[in-house]
Every structure is written in structure tokens, then in C-alpha cells.
Amino acid sequence: MKAIIPVAGAGTKLRPHTYTQPKALIPLAGKTILSIIVDQLQEAGINEFIFIVGYLGEKIHDYVKEKYPELTTHFVYQNERHGIGHAILLTRRIVGEDEVFIVLGDTICEYNVKEVIDNPHSLLGVKRVDDPRTFGVAEIDEHGNISRVVEKPQIPKSNMALVGIYRIKETAFLFNCLENNMREQVTSYGEYNLTDAIECMIKSGAKFQSFKVQNWFDCGRKETLIESNAKLLKKFGSNINPEHQFENTIIIEPVSIAAGCDIKNSIVGPNVAIGEKTIVNYSIIKDSIIGSFANLYDIVLTQSLIGSDTEVKGESRSLNIGDNTEIDLGES
């Protein structure tokens, strides 16, 4: 079985951070969105991965090669983005006849991955949501079988959203439906969607079952990313590099503090993740994500997302600051 992870999107809802960093490499609970996904699949026994890259794709390539040298990895470039369905079709030659496990590159969920892999059926991950109109939606019978899927329905007949996890046995069938949809220009909201290809498979007789995920962590916007960071810190527990000796500083767990940080005269936590070699002095930080090589001085931060190589000084704010930025809030 091969894992396919599409990470070609520009992540416009997380700008300014995604101007310089792929969304999949945004830090989260001491890891990255991508590393949490890959670690889950690797621990369940998958060792061959296909990454569909585009915007800032070389950063994904370098990150994966450095962090996961033991994996068999392929990188497919989606130079023109026409939707997830189009992206998956680009992997056909590499996939061959193997079964696939597709996880969208911003989808972090809690579920039994090994159980899903070992299941003899094709499976789609689902989660009940209050308003399903912005998701792919699955209509499911009392036995858990999926009778229909539809992308972002205006009048949903189900509140079971597709979370972005697809375990597909009949890959030739999938690729044929993707090709057919592109040939017939079957699109939803101007894109070739994976949801439409799965609906094509269902109409042609393919059987899909649903499985429910316990938790679905939203990494799409600043506010939900910070909320997911807090939940995952509680799940993973604190991670503080043992070399650290913080001077005159109070740490309120859970926090993740990477190697090489210099923190003095500050209060950090709870629910804070700080990247490597960041300097913090005379500051209070809670419920925030701070990138690497940042420099924070005389600042109170809450509900903030601060990029790497950033300098911030003075006053209390809730901030959303991209990489390579210098801000002095103390100036009049």
C-alpha cells in the first residue's frame, strides 16, 4: 500500500505565513502538520509515500528527505492546480496497481490507522459536523455503507462530513473515474474533486464503508490552528529540550520548546509551542505558536501565531505575523 499526501495548495487562509512556508510545514505542538500525518501512517506500517507538491514544493521535498531518509518517497509536481482529483490522477504511474491510502495534507485526525489499513474494504473517514455545507458529505446507511457522496451540497441530506482520509482498494477504478471526469469536465466549484470521482465509483458499483474519526483537528485558519495546537499539546504532552535552563522564568505546561532557545524573565504557557533558537525576554506568552529564530522582548502575547526569523517588541496584542518580520510595538 502506498500513501498519497496532496500538499500543493497555497494555504491562502493562513497568510502571511504561507507566503514563505508551505501550509503543511506550519509548526504545530512541536511538530509540523505534515510530520504528524506521516508519523501516524509510518507507525501503522506504511513506508512508501507520494507527495503531491506545487507551491513552495522544494521546501516539502527538502523537509521530507531530511526528516524521513528511511522512507521510500516520490514527489509529483502539480504545476497547475485544478483540484484534488486532478492532483491524485498525476500519481497514476507511480501507484500502479497498489492500493492507496490518501490523506489530505492539512488533515490531522485521531483514529486507528492500522485498523483502517487492515480492513478488507474501501473506507472513507467521516465526522459529524453542525454545518456540512462547506465539506464533502457522505450519505450513510444503518450498516455504515456509503450510498452517495457530494461536494459542498447546498441542501445536505447528511451531516457526516468527509474528513479527507480515503483508503481505496480499487485504484484502477479510481483513476478511470478521475480520467472520465476530466474528459467530461465534471467539476464542483470549478475544480476536479476527489469526491466526484468516488461518486462515479459508487454509481458504477464500487462499495465504500465509512469509519468515524474520534477527533478532527482544523488547521485551516489562525484561530483553529491555535486551538488545535492546544489540543495536540495536551495529547502529546510537554516537550522541552533537556538542555534548557531558563533564567527567572515560569513554565506553565503543556508547552513545547525546541532546542537552542534562550528564555529569561518570562512566563510561558499554557498551550505554547516555540521553535528552535528563539529568544524570549521580559515577556508573557500563552495559547500561541512561535516560529524558529524569533526574538520577543517586552511583549504579552495570547492567541498569536508568530512566524520564523521575526522580531517583536513591546505592548500586549493578539498577533498574526509572518516570517522575516520586525515589529516594534513600543514606538509612538
C-alpha positions as CSV (number, residue, x, y, z in Angstrom):
1,M,0.0,0.0,0.0
2,K,1.2,3.5,-0.9
3,A,0.2,6.7,0.9
4,I,-0.6,9.7,-1.1
5,I,-0.4,13.1,0.6
6,P,-1.5,16.2,-1.5
7,V,0.3,19.3,-0.3
8,A,0.2,21.5,-3.3
9,G,-2.2,24.1,-2.0
10,A,-1.2,27.7,-1.4
11,G,-2.8,27.9,2.0
12,T,-4.3,31.4,1.4
13,K,-6.3,31.4,4.7
14,L,-3.0,31.2,6.7
15,R,-1.3,34.1,5.0
16,P,1.1,35.9,5.6
17,H,2.8,32.6,6.9
18,T,2.2,30.7,3.7
19,Y,3.9,33.3,1.6
20,T,7.2,31.8,2.8
21,Q,6.3,28.4,4.2
22,P,4.1,25.6,2.9
23,K,0.9,25.2,5.0
24,A,2.0,21.6,5.7
25,L,5.2,22.8,7.4
26,I,3.4,25.2,9.8
27,P,4.6,24.3,13.3
28,L,2.1,22.5,15.5
29,A,2.6,21.2,19.0
30,G,6.4,20.9,18.5
31,K,6.0,19.1,15.2
32,T,4.6,20.1,11.8
33,I,1.2,19.4,10.3
34,L,3.0,17.1,7.7
35,S,5.1,15.2,10.3
36,I,2.1,14.4,12.4
37,I,0.4,12.8,9.4
38,V,3.5,10.9,8.2
39,D,4.3,9.7,11.7
40,Q,0.7,8.3,12.0
41,L,1.0,6.4,8.8
42,Q,4.6,5.2,9.3
43,E,3.7,3.8,12.7
44,A,0.9,1.8,11.2
45,G,3.3,0.2,8.7
46,I,3.2,2.4,5.5
47,N,6.7,3.1,4.2
48,E,6.1,4.4,0.7
49,F,4.8,7.9,0.3
50,I,3.8,10.0,-2.7
51,F,3.8,13.8,-2.0
52,I,1.9,15.9,-4.5
53,V,3.7,19.3,-4.3
54,G,3.4,22.6,-6.0
55,Y,3.7,26.0,-4.3
56,L,7.0,26.0,-2.4
57,G,7.3,22.3,-3.2
58,E,11.1,22.3,-2.8
59,K,10.7,23.0,0.9
60,I,8.4,20.0,1.3
61,H,11.0,17.9,-0.6
62,D,13.9,19.1,1.5
63,Y,12.0,18.6,4.8
64,V,10.9,15.1,4.0
65,K,14.3,14.0,2.7
66,E,16.0,15.3,5.8
67,K,13.5,14.1,8.4
68,Y,12.5,10.8,6.8
69,P,15.5,9.4,5.0
70,E,14.4,5.8,5.7
71,L,11.1,6.1,3.7
72,T,10.6,5.5,0.0
73,T,9.4,8.8,-1.2
74,H,8.1,10.2,-4.6
75,F,7.4,13.8,-5.4
76,V,4.8,14.7,-8.0
77,Y,4.5,18.3,-9.1
78,Q,1.1,19.8,-9.7
79,N,2.1,22.9,-11.6
80,E,-1.4,23.9,-12.4
81,R,-3.9,23.4,-9.6
82,H,-7.2,22.0,-10.9
83,G,-8.4,20.4,-7.7
84,I,-7.6,17.3,-5.6
85,G,-9.0,15.0,-8.2
86,H,-6.5,16.3,-10.8
87,A,-3.7,16.0,-8.2
88,I,-4.4,12.4,-7.4
89,L,-4.6,11.5,-11.2
90,L,-1.0,12.7,-11.5
91,T,0.2,9.8,-9.3
92,R,-1.2,7.0,-11.5
93,R,2.1,5.9,-13.0
94,I,3.8,5.6,-9.5
95,V,0.8,3.9,-7.9
96,G,0.5,1.2,-10.5
97,E,-1.9,-1.5,-9.2
98,D,-1.2,-0.9,-5.5
99,E,-3.9,0.1,-3.0
100,V,-3.7,3.6,-1.8
101,F,-4.2,5.5,1.5
102,I,-4.9,9.1,0.7
103,V,-4.7,11.8,3.4
104,L,-5.1,15.4,2.6
105,G,-2.1,17.5,3.7
106,D,-4.0,19.5,6.3
107,T,-6.0,16.6,7.8
108,I,-5.0,15.6,11.3
109,C,-7.4,13.1,12.9
110,E,-7.4,10.6,15.8
111,Y,-8.3,7.2,14.6
112,N,-7.0,3.6,14.5
113,V,-4.8,3.8,11.4
114,K,-3.8,0.2,11.5
115,E,-7.4,-1.0,11.7
116,V,-8.3,1.1,8.7
117,I,-5.3,-0.2,6.7
118,D,-6.1,-3.9,7.5
119,N,-9.8,-3.5,6.7
120,P,-10.7,-5.5,3.5
121,H,-13.0,-2.8,2.2
122,S,-12.5,0.7,0.7
123,L,-13.1,3.2,3.5
124,L,-13.8,6.9,3.9
125,G,-13.2,8.8,7.1
126,V,-16.2,10.8,8.4
127,K,-17.1,13.1,11.3
128,R,-20.5,14.6,12.3
129,V,-20.5,18.4,11.9
130,D,-23.0,21.1,12.6
131,D,-23.0,22.7,9.2
132,P,-21.8,20.3,6.4
133,R,-22.3,22.7,3.5
134,T,-18.6,23.6,3.3
135,F,-17.4,19.9,3.2
136,G,-17.7,16.8,1.1
137,V,-20.6,14.9,2.6
138,A,-21.3,11.2,2.8
139,E,-24.8,9.7,2.9
140,I,-24.6,6.5,5.0
141,D,-27.0,3.7,5.7
142,E,-27.6,1.9,9.0
143,H,-24.7,-0.6,8.3
144,G,-22.1,2.1,7.7
145,N,-22.2,1.7,3.9
146,I,-21.9,4.8,1.8
147,S,-24.6,5.3,-0.8
148,R,-23.6,8.7,-2.1
149,V,-21.0,11.4,-1.7
150,V,-21.4,15.0,-2.8
151,E,-19.0,18.0,-2.6
152,K,-20.3,21.0,-0.6
153,P,-24.0,20.4,-1.0
154,Q,-26.3,23.5,-0.6
155,I,-29.0,21.3,0.9
156,P,-27.2,18.4,2.6
157,K,-29.0,15.1,3.2
158,S,-26.4,14.1,5.8
159,N,-24.3,15.9,8.4
160,M,-21.4,13.4,8.1
161,A,-18.5,15.3,6.6
162,L,-15.7,13.7,4.7
163,V,-12.5,14.5,6.8
164,G,-10.0,13.9,4.0
165,I,-8.9,10.3,4.7
166,Y,-9.5,7.7,1.9
167,R,-8.4,4.1,1.9
168,I,-9.0,2.8,-1.6
169,K,-8.6,-0.8,-2.8
170,E,-9.7,-0.4,-6.5
171,T,-7.2,2.1,-7.6
172,A,-7.6,1.4,-11.3
173,F,-11.3,2.1,-10.9
174,L,-10.5,5.4,-9.1
175,F,-8.1,6.5,-11.9
176,N,-10.6,5.6,-14.6
177,C,-13.3,7.7,-12.9
178,L,-10.8,10.6,-12.5
179,E,-9.9,10.5,-16.1
180,N,-13.6,10.2,-17.1
181,N,-14.5,13.3,-15.0
182,M,-11.7,15.3,-16.6
183,R,-12.7,14.2,-20.1
184,E,-16.3,15.0,-19.4
185,Q,-15.4,18.1,-17.4
186,V,-17.2,17.0,-14.4
187,T,-16.3,19.7,-11.8
188,S,-17.6,21.0,-8.5
189,Y,-16.9,24.7,-7.8
190,G,-14.6,24.9,-10.8
191,E,-12.3,22.0,-9.7
192,Y,-11.9,18.3,-10.3
193,N,-12.7,16.9,-6.9
194,L,-11.9,13.5,-5.5
195,T,-15.4,13.4,-4.1
196,D,-16.9,13.4,-7.6
197,A,-14.6,10.6,-8.6
198,I,-15.7,8.5,-5.6
199,E,-19.3,9.2,-6.5
200,C,-18.5,8.0,-10.0
201,M,-17.1,4.7,-8.5
202,I,-20.2,4.3,-6.3
203,K,-22.6,4.8,-9.2
204,S,-20.6,2.1,-11.1
205,G,-20.9,-0.4,-8.3
206,A,-17.9,0.2,-6.1
207,K,-18.5,-0.4,-2.4
208,F,-17.4,2.1,0.3
209,Q,-17.8,1.9,4.0
210,S,-17.4,4.7,6.5
211,F,-15.3,4.9,9.6
212,K,-15.7,7.6,12.2
213,V,-12.7,9.6,13.5
214,Q,-12.5,10.4,17.2
215,N,-11.1,13.9,16.7
216,W,-10.6,16.1,13.7
217,F,-8.1,19.0,14.2
218,D,-8.7,22.0,12.0
219,C,-5.5,23.5,10.6
220,G,-7.1,25.9,8.1
221,R,-7.1,29.2,9.8
222,K,-5.1,31.0,12.5
223,E,-7.8,30.7,15.2
224,T,-8.4,27.0,14.6
225,L,-4.7,26.3,14.2
226,I,-4.0,27.7,17.7
227,E,-7.0,25.7,19.1
228,S,-5.6,22.5,17.5
229,N,-2.1,23.3,18.9
230,A,-3.6,23.4,22.4
231,K,-5.5,20.1,22.0
232,L,-2.4,18.4,20.5
233,L,-0.1,19.7,23.2
234,K,-2.5,18.1,25.8
235,K,-2.5,14.9,23.8
236,F,1.3,14.7,23.2
237,G,2.3,16.2,26.5
238,S,5.0,18.8,27.1
239,N,8.2,18.6,25.1
240,I,11.1,20.8,26.5
241,N,14.6,20.2,25.3
242,P,16.6,18.9,28.3
243,E,19.5,21.3,27.7
244,H,17.3,24.3,28.7
245,Q,17.9,26.2,31.9
246,F,15.6,29.2,31.8
247,E,16.6,32.1,34.0
248,N,13.9,33.7,36.2
249,T,11.1,32.0,34.1
250,I,7.9,30.3,34.9
251,I,6.8,27.5,32.5
252,I,3.1,26.5,32.7
253,E,2.5,23.2,30.9
254,P,1.7,21.9,28.4
255,V,4.3,23.6,26.2
256,S,6.8,22.6,23.5
257,I,10.1,24.4,23.4
258,A,12.6,23.3,20.8
259,A,16.4,23.2,21.1
260,G,18.6,26.3,21.4
261,C,16.0,28.7,22.9
262,D,17.1,31.5,25.3
263,I,14.2,32.4,27.6
264,K,14.6,34.8,30.5
265,N,12.4,36.8,32.9
266,S,9.2,35.5,31.3
267,I,6.1,33.4,31.8
268,V,5.5,30.8,29.0
269,G,2.3,28.7,28.8
270,P,0.0,27.1,28.8
271,N,-0.5,25.8,25.2
272,V,2.6,27.4,23.7
273,A,4.8,25.9,21.0
274,I,8.2,27.6,20.4
275,G,10.5,26.8,17.5
276,E,14.3,26.3,17.8
277,K,16.8,29.1,18.7
278,T,14.1,31.6,19.7
279,I,14.9,34.3,22.2
280,V,12.2,35.5,24.7
281,N,12.9,38.1,27.4
282,Y,10.6,40.0,29.7
283,S,7.5,38.5,28.0
284,I,4.3,36.6,28.8
285,I,3.2,34.1,26.2
286,K,0.1,31.8,26.3
287,D,-2.0,30.0,23.8
288,S,0.4,30.8,20.9
289,I,2.7,29.3,18.3
290,I,6.1,30.9,17.9
291,G,8.4,30.0,15.0
292,S,12.1,29.4,15.0
293,F,14.8,32.1,15.3
294,A,12.2,34.6,16.6
295,N,13.1,37.4,19.1
296,L,10.4,38.5,21.5
297,Y,11.1,41.3,24.0
298,D,8.8,43.0,26.5
299,I,5.6,41.6,24.9
300,V,2.4,40.0,26.1
301,L,1.1,37.5,23.6
302,T,-2.1,35.5,23.6
303,Q,-3.9,33.7,20.7
304,S,-0.9,34.6,18.5
305,L,0.8,33.0,15.5
306,I,4.3,34.4,15.0
307,G,6.5,33.3,12.1
308,S,10.1,32.4,12.0
309,D,13.0,34.9,12.0
310,T,10.7,37.5,13.4
311,E,11.4,40.3,16.0
312,V,8.6,41.7,18.1
313,K,8.9,44.3,20.9
314,G,6.5,46.0,23.3
315,E,2.8,46.0,24.3
316,S,0.1,43.4,24.5
317,R,-1.5,42.1,21.4
318,S,-3.1,39.2,19.6
319,L,-0.9,38.9,16.5
320,N,-0.6,37.0,13.2
321,I,2.8,37.8,11.9
322,G,4.6,36.1,9.0
323,D,8.3,35.1,8.6
324,N,11.2,37.6,8.3
325,T,9.4,40.4,10.0
326,E,10.4,43.1,12.5
327,I,7.8,44.9,14.6
328,D,8.4,47.4,17.4
329,L,5.1,48.0,19.2
330,G,6.8,50.4,21.7
331,E,7.2,53.1,19.1
332,S,4.8,56.1,19.2
